[in-house]
Amino acid sequence: MPGGHLVHFVIDASNGFDFSQASINHRGNGSAQYPPRMLLGLLIYGDATGRFSSREIERAAKKSRESV
C-alpha cells in the first residue's frame, strides 16, 4: 500500500490500544479466531470508509488485499 493510504492510519490507531486484557477462546470450538487488534482495525477501517456491514467490510478488505 502507498505510504499515505488509510490502512497505515488504521494500523497506527489500533496499535494505540492496550489489548492485554483481551482474550481469545482457546477451547477449540469452531473456526480459528482472529486477533482482537486485527478485528478492531477492520472496524475502524469500515467506519472510516462508511461500511458498516460485516460483509461489506470483508469484501473491501479482500479487494484491498488483492490490489497489493
Helices and strands as residue ranges (DSSP letters): H 6-15, H 36-48, H 54-66
